[in-house]
Amino acid sequence: MRAYLRSLNPQLPRDVWILQAGGLVNMFGNGVIGPFLIIYLHNVRGVSLGIAGLVVATGSLAAFASGFVGGALSDRLGPRVVLSGALVLAAIAFALFPLIRETWQAFALNLLVGIATGAFWPSQSTLLSSLTPPGRRHAAFAQQRMTMNVGFALGALVAGAIARTAHPSTFTLLFLLNAVTFLVFVVVLQFVPSTRHREERREPGRYADVARNRVFISYVFLNVILIGAGIAVMSELLPPFAKNTAHVSEPAIGVIWFVFSAVVALGQLPVVKLVEGKRRLRGLALMGVVWAGAFLGVLVGGAWFTGTQAAIVFGGAVAVFALAECLHGAIYAPLVVDLAEPQLLGRYMAFSSSTWQIGFFAGPAIGGFVLQHKPLALWPAAAAVCVLASAYALAIERRIPARLLRTPRVDSLAGVPGTMPNMALATDDPLSTDAQPAPHPADEASRIRGGGSPAPGTTRR
C-alpha cells in the first residue's frame, strides 16, 4: 500500500506546487459562489430561472471572446502578467455582486466576470505547461484538477453553512470572500517565475495556424459537447433544481457540492495512475457513458424524492459523475498540449478554453429554460447527448497521431517502474523560461494542419 501511495506522487517542480497552492485558495472562493450563483439571482434578487441561466451564459460568451485575446497576450507578454490582470478584474466584479438590484446589473457584472475568466484559463494553463516537464504534464493538469476541487469542496461546504436566501447579507459575505481569494492568488503568483515563449527565427504565429489543424478542432469540438451537456449542466443547474424542484436545503446543497469536489480531489491522482498507457479517447468515451448514468440518477432523485432523501440520491449521482470527471482531468488538457506547436501554446490553450466558454454558454442558456418549464426533462436529454459524445470520441480517435494515442507512462520516462525523480525544466525544453524552442518537425506539422492523424482552461478548470 505504501508503495502504491508513493507511486501517486506526481513528481512536479516546486514552482508548479506554488502555482497549485494559489489555485487552491482561489477555487475555495469559487466554491463559495459556484453552487449558489443562480440561487442568489433567482431566490434572492427575483430573477427568473430562465433569465438567470442567460446571465451565467452571457459571462461565458464574454469569456469566449476574451480568451482569444488572453491566449495571444500570453504568448507575447507571458502568461503570469495576463493571469494577474484577470484575477484583479474578477475580484472587482465579484465584490460588486451584492449591489445587484436590477437584471441588467447582473448581466453587466457577469460580463466582467466572463472577460476575466476568458483570460484566466489560457494564461493559467500556459503557465502551468511552461513550468512542467513535458512527460509530467498529464500529472500536472490532473493535480491542478485535484487541488482546485479540494478548494471548491471546502468552499461549497462553508457556503452551505452560511448562505440563507431569507438573509441576503449572507450572500454579501460570500461574494466578498470570493473576491479576496482572487487577490490572494495574485500575491502567490509573485513567487512563480514569469515565463514567455521565445519566437526568434520563427514566422509569427496566428490563430489561423491553429484553426487549420482540423484534427485539433475536431478534438476541441468534442469538449464543447462534454462541457455543455455534462459539466455545465451538472454544476450550474443541479443546485437550482435541487432547491426549487426537490426542496433541498442550502446546507444540504453545500454538502452535495462538497461530495462532488471531494470525489474529484481524492480520485484524480489514482485515475492518473490508472490511465497511464491507456488510450485517451476511449477514456473520454467511457466518461460520457458514466455521466449519462449519473444524470439518470438525478432524474430519479428529483422525480421520486424530496428534501433529505433527494439530497442523498443527488449526492450519489454527483459522486459517480465526479469520479468519471477525473478522466477528463487526466486526458483532455494534456492532449491539447501534445497537439500544440510550442510557440503557439497560448493560442492553442485559448482555443481549448473557448470550448469551456461555449459549453458554459449553451448548457445554462438552453438548460435554464428547460429547467424552468420542464425540469424533469433536462436530465434524460443531457444523458442522451453525453452518449452521443462518447460515440463521437471513438470516431475521431483514428485521426490522433499514433504516438499521442496513449497517456505517457511514468516508468517509460524514469526507467524504474512506478517511480520518477523530481524534475526541473531542462534547458532544451521549448517551454522553459530561458530556452529557445526546438524546431517543430515539419512533416508532423504539415500532416496535422492538413487534417491527417494529428488541445483552458480545464483546464479545470
C-alpha positions as CSV (number, residue, x, y, z in Angstrom):
1,M,0.0,0.0,0.0
2,R,2.8,2.4,0.9
3,A,4.5,1.7,-2.5
4,Y,1.2,2.4,-4.3
5,L,0.7,5.7,-2.4
6,R,4.3,6.7,-3.3
7,S,3.6,5.9,-6.9
8,L,0.8,8.5,-6.9
9,N,3.3,11.3,-6.2
10,P,3.0,13.5,-9.3
11,Q,6.7,14.4,-9.0
12,L,6.4,18.0,-10.1
13,P,8.7,21.0,-9.8
14,R,8.4,23.3,-6.7
15,D,7.1,26.2,-8.9
16,V,4.2,24.1,-10.0
17,W,3.3,23.3,-6.4
18,I,3.3,27.0,-5.6
19,L,1.1,27.8,-8.6
20,Q,-1.3,25.0,-7.5
21,A,-1.5,26.4,-4.0
22,G,-2.7,29.7,-5.3
23,G,-5.2,27.9,-7.4
24,L,-6.5,26.0,-4.4
25,V,-7.2,29.3,-2.5
26,N,-8.8,30.8,-5.5
27,M,-11.1,27.8,-6.0
28,F,-12.1,27.9,-2.4
29,G,-13.7,31.3,-3.3
30,N,-15.2,29.8,-6.4
31,G,-16.7,27.0,-4.4
32,V,-18.2,29.6,-2.1
33,I,-20.1,31.1,-5.0
34,G,-20.4,28.4,-7.7
35,P,-23.3,26.3,-6.4
36,F,-25.3,29.4,-5.2
37,L,-25.0,31.9,-8.0
38,I,-28.2,31.1,-9.8
39,I,-29.9,30.6,-6.4
40,Y,-28.8,34.1,-5.5
41,L,-30.1,35.6,-8.7
42,H,-33.4,33.7,-8.6
43,N,-34.3,33.3,-4.9
44,V,-32.7,36.5,-3.5
45,R,-32.9,39.0,-6.4
46,G,-36.1,37.7,-8.1
47,V,-34.6,36.9,-11.5
48,S,-36.5,34.1,-13.3
49,L,-34.6,30.8,-13.7
50,G,-34.5,31.2,-17.5
51,I,-33.0,34.7,-17.3
52,A,-30.6,33.6,-14.5
53,G,-29.4,30.9,-16.8
54,L,-28.9,33.5,-19.5
55,V,-26.9,35.7,-17.1
56,V,-24.5,32.9,-16.5
57,A,-24.4,32.1,-20.2
58,T,-23.6,35.7,-21.0
59,G,-20.5,35.5,-18.9
60,S,-19.4,32.5,-20.9
61,L,-20.0,34.4,-24.1
62,A,-17.7,37.2,-22.9
63,A,-15.1,34.7,-21.8
64,F,-15.2,33.2,-25.3
65,A,-14.1,36.5,-26.8
66,S,-11.6,37.5,-24.2
67,G,-10.0,34.0,-24.1
68,F,-8.5,34.5,-27.6
69,V,-7.1,37.9,-26.6
70,G,-5.7,36.3,-23.4
71,G,-4.1,33.5,-25.3
72,A,-2.3,35.8,-27.7
73,L,-1.2,38.1,-24.9
74,S,0.1,35.0,-23.0
75,D,2.4,34.2,-26.0
76,R,3.6,37.8,-26.3
77,L,3.7,39.2,-22.7
78,G,4.0,36.0,-20.7
79,P,1.1,34.1,-19.0
80,R,1.8,35.4,-15.5
81,V,1.1,39.0,-16.4
82,V,-2.2,38.1,-18.1
83,L,-3.3,35.8,-15.3
84,S,-2.6,38.5,-12.7
85,G,-4.7,41.0,-14.6
86,A,-7.6,38.6,-15.0
87,L,-7.6,37.8,-11.3
88,V,-7.8,41.5,-10.3
89,L,-10.7,42.2,-12.7
90,A,-12.6,39.2,-11.4
91,A,-12.1,40.3,-7.8
92,I,-13.6,43.7,-8.6
93,A,-16.6,42.2,-10.4
94,F,-17.4,39.7,-7.6
95,A,-17.1,42.4,-4.9
96,L,-19.8,44.4,-6.7
97,F,-22.3,41.4,-7.0
98,P,-24.1,42.2,-3.7
99,L,-25.1,45.6,-5.2
100,I,-27.3,43.9,-7.8
101,R,-30.9,45.1,-7.7
102,E,-31.8,45.0,-11.4
103,T,-31.4,42.3,-14.0
104,W,-29.2,44.5,-16.3
105,Q,-26.8,44.8,-13.4
106,A,-26.5,41.1,-13.2
107,F,-25.7,40.9,-16.9
108,A,-23.2,43.7,-16.7
109,L,-21.2,42.2,-13.8
110,N,-21.2,38.7,-15.2
111,L,-19.9,40.2,-18.4
112,L,-16.9,41.5,-16.4
113,V,-16.5,38.1,-14.7
114,G,-16.6,36.5,-18.1
115,I,-13.9,38.7,-19.5
116,A,-11.7,37.8,-16.6
117,T,-12.5,34.1,-16.8
118,G,-11.7,34.0,-20.5
119,A,-8.2,35.5,-19.9
120,F,-7.7,33.3,-16.8
121,W,-7.8,29.9,-18.3
122,P,-5.4,30.1,-21.3
123,S,-2.9,32.1,-19.3
124,Q,-3.1,29.8,-16.3
125,S,-2.9,26.6,-18.4
126,T,0.0,28.1,-20.4
127,L,1.9,29.0,-17.2
128,L,1.3,25.5,-15.8
129,S,2.5,23.9,-19.0
130,S,5.6,26.1,-19.2
131,L,6.6,25.2,-15.6
132,T,6.2,21.4,-16.1
133,P,8.5,18.9,-17.9
134,P,6.7,17.5,-21.0
135,G,6.4,14.0,-19.7
136,R,4.7,15.1,-16.5
137,R,2.1,17.4,-17.9
138,H,-0.7,14.9,-17.6
139,A,0.1,14.6,-13.9
140,A,0.3,18.4,-13.6
141,F,-3.1,19.0,-15.1
142,A,-4.6,16.2,-13.0
143,Q,-3.0,17.6,-9.9
144,Q,-4.5,21.0,-10.8
145,R,-7.9,19.4,-11.1
146,M,-7.4,17.8,-7.7
147,T,-6.2,20.8,-5.8
148,M,-8.8,23.1,-7.3
149,N,-11.5,20.6,-6.4
150,V,-10.2,20.5,-2.8
151,G,-10.6,24.2,-2.7
152,F,-14.0,24.1,-4.3
153,A,-15.2,21.3,-1.9
154,L,-14.2,23.3,1.2
155,G,-15.7,26.5,-0.3
156,A,-19.1,24.8,-1.0
157,L,-19.2,23.3,2.5
158,V,-18.6,26.7,4.1
159,A,-21.0,28.5,1.8
160,G,-23.8,25.9,2.6
161,A,-23.3,26.7,6.3
162,I,-23.5,30.5,5.7
163,A,-26.0,31.1,2.8
164,R,-29.6,31.7,3.6
165,T,-31.9,33.0,0.9
166,A,-34.0,34.7,3.6
167,H,-31.0,36.8,4.6
168,P,-29.3,38.5,1.6
169,S,-26.4,39.7,3.8
170,T,-25.1,36.1,3.9
171,F,-24.6,36.3,0.2
172,T,-22.8,39.6,0.5
173,L,-20.3,37.8,2.8
174,L,-19.9,35.0,0.2
175,F,-19.1,37.4,-2.7
176,L,-16.6,39.4,-0.7
177,L,-14.9,36.3,0.5
178,N,-14.6,35.1,-3.1
179,A,-13.1,38.4,-4.2
180,V,-10.4,38.2,-1.6
181,T,-9.3,34.8,-2.8
182,F,-8.6,36.2,-6.3
183,L,-6.3,38.8,-4.8
184,V,-4.5,36.1,-2.7
185,F,-3.8,34.3,-5.9
186,V,-2.2,37.4,-7.3
187,V,0.1,37.6,-4.4
188,V,1.1,33.9,-4.7
189,L,1.9,34.5,-8.4
190,Q,4.7,36.8,-7.4
191,F,6.6,33.7,-6.2
192,V,6.3,31.9,-9.5
193,P,8.7,32.6,-12.4
194,S,7.5,34.7,-15.3
195,T,7.7,32.6,-18.5
196,R,7.4,33.6,-22.1
197,H,7.8,31.5,-25.2
198,R,10.6,32.7,-27.5
199,E,9.7,33.1,-31.1
200,E,13.0,34.3,-32.6
201,R,13.8,33.0,-36.1
202,R,10.2,31.9,-36.5
203,E,7.3,33.2,-38.5
204,P,4.8,35.0,-36.2
205,G,2.1,32.6,-35.2
206,R,-1.6,33.3,-35.8
207,Y,-4.9,31.8,-34.7
208,A,-5.4,30.9,-38.4
209,D,-2.5,28.4,-37.9
210,V,-4.4,26.8,-35.1
211,A,-7.7,26.7,-37.0
212,R,-6.0,24.9,-39.9
213,N,-5.3,22.0,-37.6
214,R,-8.5,20.1,-38.4
215,V,-7.8,17.2,-36.1
216,F,-7.3,19.6,-33.1
217,I,-10.5,21.4,-34.0
218,S,-12.4,18.1,-34.1
219,Y,-11.0,17.2,-30.7
220,V,-11.9,20.5,-29.0
221,F,-15.4,20.3,-30.5
222,L,-15.8,17.1,-28.6
223,N,-15.0,19.1,-25.5
224,V,-17.7,21.6,-26.3
225,I,-20.3,18.8,-26.2
226,L,-18.9,17.3,-23.0
227,I,-18.8,20.6,-21.2
228,G,-22.1,21.9,-22.4
229,A,-24.2,18.8,-21.8
230,G,-22.1,17.4,-18.9
231,I,-20.1,19.6,-16.5
232,A,-22.1,22.9,-17.2
233,V,-25.5,21.2,-16.7
234,M,-24.4,19.4,-13.5
235,S,-22.6,22.3,-11.9
236,E,-24.9,25.2,-12.8
237,L,-28.3,23.6,-13.0
238,L,-28.4,20.9,-10.4
239,P,-28.3,23.4,-7.4
240,P,-31.5,25.3,-8.5
241,F,-33.2,22.0,-9.5
242,A,-32.4,20.6,-6.0
243,K,-33.6,23.8,-4.3
244,N,-36.8,24.5,-6.3
245,T,-37.9,21.1,-7.5
246,A,-36.7,18.7,-4.8
247,H,-36.8,21.2,-2.0
248,V,-33.3,20.5,-0.8
249,S,-32.0,23.0,1.8
250,E,-29.0,25.3,1.3
251,P,-26.7,23.4,3.8
252,A,-27.6,20.1,2.0
253,I,-26.7,21.7,-1.4
254,G,-23.3,22.7,0.1
255,V,-22.8,19.1,1.3
256,I,-23.7,17.8,-2.2
257,W,-21.1,20.0,-3.7
258,F,-18.5,19.1,-1.1
259,V,-19.1,15.5,-2.1
260,F,-18.8,16.4,-5.8
261,S,-15.4,18.2,-5.4
262,A,-14.1,15.9,-2.7
263,V,-14.5,12.8,-5.0
264,V,-12.6,14.6,-7.8
265,A,-9.9,15.6,-5.3
266,L,-9.5,12.1,-3.9
267,G,-9.9,10.3,-7.2
268,Q,-7.8,12.4,-9.5
269,L,-4.3,11.1,-8.9
270,P,-5.4,7.4,-8.7
271,V,-7.2,7.9,-12.0
272,V,-4.0,9.5,-13.5
273,K,-2.1,6.3,-12.5
274,L,-4.8,4.2,-13.9
275,V,-4.9,5.9,-17.4
276,E,-1.1,5.8,-17.9
277,G,-0.5,3.7,-21.0
278,K,-4.3,3.6,-21.9
279,R,-5.9,5.0,-25.0
280,R,-7.0,8.6,-24.3
281,L,-10.1,8.9,-26.5
282,R,-11.6,5.7,-25.1
283,G,-11.2,7.1,-21.6
284,L,-13.3,10.1,-22.7
285,A,-15.9,7.9,-24.3
286,L,-16.2,5.9,-21.1
287,M,-16.6,9.1,-19.2
288,G,-19.6,10.2,-21.3
289,V,-21.4,6.9,-20.7
290,V,-20.9,7.1,-16.9
291,W,-22.1,10.8,-17.0
292,A,-25.3,9.6,-18.7
293,G,-25.9,7.2,-15.9
294,A,-25.3,9.9,-13.3
295,F,-27.9,12.2,-15.0
296,L,-30.5,9.5,-14.9
297,G,-29.7,9.2,-11.2
298,V,-30.5,12.9,-10.8
299,L,-33.8,12.3,-12.6
300,V,-34.7,9.6,-10.2
301,G,-33.8,11.8,-7.2
302,G,-36.0,14.7,-8.4
303,A,-38.9,12.6,-9.6
304,W,-39.3,10.3,-6.6
305,F,-37.8,12.0,-3.6
306,T,-37.7,15.4,-1.8
307,G,-35.7,17.0,0.9
308,T,-33.0,14.9,2.6
309,Q,-33.9,11.8,0.6
310,A,-33.4,13.6,-2.6
311,A,-30.2,15.1,-1.4
312,I,-28.8,11.7,-0.7
313,V,-29.7,10.5,-4.2
314,F,-28.2,13.6,-5.7
315,G,-25.0,13.1,-3.6
316,G,-24.6,9.6,-5.0
317,A,-25.2,10.8,-8.6
318,V,-22.7,13.6,-8.3
319,A,-20.1,11.3,-6.8
320,V,-20.4,9.0,-9.8
321,F,-20.2,11.9,-12.1
322,A,-17.2,13.4,-10.3
323,L,-15.3,10.1,-10.4
324,A,-15.7,9.9,-14.1
325,E,-14.8,13.6,-14.4
326,C,-11.3,12.6,-13.2
327,L,-10.8,11.0,-16.6
328,H,-11.3,14.4,-18.2
329,G,-8.7,16.0,-15.9
330,A,-6.1,13.3,-16.8
331,I,-6.7,13.2,-20.5
332,Y,-8.2,16.3,-22.1
333,A,-5.8,19.2,-21.5
334,P,-2.6,17.1,-21.7
335,L,-3.6,16.0,-25.2
336,V,-4.2,19.6,-26.1
337,V,-0.7,20.5,-25.1
338,D,0.7,17.5,-27.0
339,L,-1.2,18.5,-30.2
340,A,0.0,22.1,-30.0
341,E,3.0,23.7,-31.6
342,P,5.2,25.1,-28.8
343,Q,5.4,28.7,-29.9
344,L,1.6,28.8,-30.3
345,L,0.8,27.1,-27.0
346,G,-1.1,30.2,-25.6
347,R,-3.2,30.3,-28.7
348,Y,-3.9,26.6,-28.6
349,M,-4.9,27.0,-24.9
350,A,-7.2,29.9,-25.9
351,F,-9.0,27.7,-28.4
352,S,-9.2,24.9,-25.8
353,S,-10.5,27.3,-23.1
354,S,-13.1,28.7,-25.6
355,T,-14.7,25.2,-25.6
356,W,-15.5,25.6,-21.9
357,Q,-17.0,29.0,-22.6
358,I,-19.1,27.7,-25.4
359,G,-20.2,24.8,-23.3
360,F,-21.0,27.0,-20.3
361,F,-22.9,29.3,-22.6
362,A,-25.0,26.7,-24.2
363,G,-25.6,24.5,-21.2
364,P,-27.1,27.1,-18.8
365,A,-28.8,29.1,-21.7
366,I,-30.7,26.1,-23.0
367,G,-30.9,24.1,-19.8
368,G,-32.1,27.1,-17.8
369,F,-35.3,27.4,-19.8
370,V,-35.8,23.7,-19.9
371,L,-35.4,23.7,-16.1
372,Q,-38.0,26.5,-15.8
373,H,-40.7,24.8,-17.9
374,K,-39.9,21.0,-17.8
375,P,-37.4,20.4,-15.0
376,L,-37.5,16.6,-15.2
377,A,-36.9,16.6,-19.0
378,L,-33.5,18.2,-18.6
379,W,-31.7,15.1,-17.2
380,P,-32.5,12.4,-19.7
381,A,-31.8,14.9,-22.5
382,A,-28.3,15.6,-21.1
383,A,-27.8,11.9,-20.7
384,A,-28.6,11.3,-24.4
385,V,-26.2,14.0,-25.5
386,C,-23.4,12.5,-23.4
387,V,-23.8,9.1,-25.0
388,L,-23.6,10.7,-28.5
389,A,-20.4,12.5,-27.3
390,S,-18.9,9.1,-26.4
391,A,-19.6,7.8,-29.9
392,Y,-18.0,10.9,-31.4
393,A,-14.9,10.4,-29.2
394,L,-14.5,6.9,-30.6
395,A,-15.0,8.2,-34.2
396,I,-12.2,10.8,-34.0
397,E,-9.7,8.5,-32.2
398,R,-8.4,7.2,-35.5
399,R,-7.3,10.7,-36.5
400,I,-5.0,11.2,-33.5
401,P,-1.3,10.5,-34.2
402,A,-0.2,7.1,-33.0
403,R,2.4,8.5,-30.7
404,L,-0.3,10.5,-28.9
405,L,-3.0,7.9,-28.6
406,R,-2.0,6.8,-25.1
407,T,-1.2,8.7,-21.9
408,P,2.6,8.5,-21.2
409,R,3.7,6.0,-18.6
410,V,5.9,7.2,-15.7
411,D,8.1,4.2,-15.8
412,S,8.8,4.7,-19.5
413,L,10.3,8.1,-18.6
414,A,12.2,7.3,-15.5
415,G,13.3,3.7,-16.2
416,V,12.1,2.5,-12.8
417,P,8.5,1.2,-12.6
418,G,6.3,3.4,-10.5
419,T,8.9,5.9,-9.6
420,M,10.3,9.1,-11.0
421,P,12.8,11.6,-9.7
422,N,11.7,15.2,-9.1
423,M,12.3,17.0,-12.4
424,A,13.3,20.6,-13.1
425,L,12.8,22.2,-16.5
426,A,15.5,21.1,-18.9
427,T,17.4,23.9,-20.8
428,D,16.3,22.5,-24.1
429,D,12.6,22.4,-23.1
430,P,11.0,24.8,-25.6
431,L,8.6,25.9,-22.8
432,S,11.3,26.6,-20.1
433,T,12.0,30.2,-19.1
434,D,15.3,30.6,-20.9
435,A,15.0,28.1,-23.7
436,Q,14.9,28.5,-27.4
437,P,12.1,26.4,-28.9
438,A,13.3,23.3,-30.7
439,P,12.2,23.2,-34.3
440,H,8.8,21.6,-34.7
441,P,9.0,18.6,-37.1
442,A,8.0,19.9,-40.5
443,D,6.5,16.6,-41.6
444,E,4.3,16.3,-38.5
445,A,3.2,19.9,-38.6
446,S,2.1,19.7,-42.2
447,R,0.3,16.4,-41.6
448,I,-1.5,17.9,-38.6
449,R,-2.5,21.1,-40.4
450,G,-3.7,19.1,-43.3
451,G,-6.1,17.2,-41.2
452,G,-4.2,13.9,-41.0
453,S,-3.8,11.9,-37.8
454,P,-2.6,14.9,-35.8
455,A,-5.8,20.7,-27.4
456,P,-8.3,26.3,-20.9
457,G,-8.6,26.4,-19.4
458,T,-9.6,22.6,-17.9
459,T,-8.3,23.2,-17.6
460,R,-10.0,22.6,-14.8
461,R,-10.6,24.4,-14.8
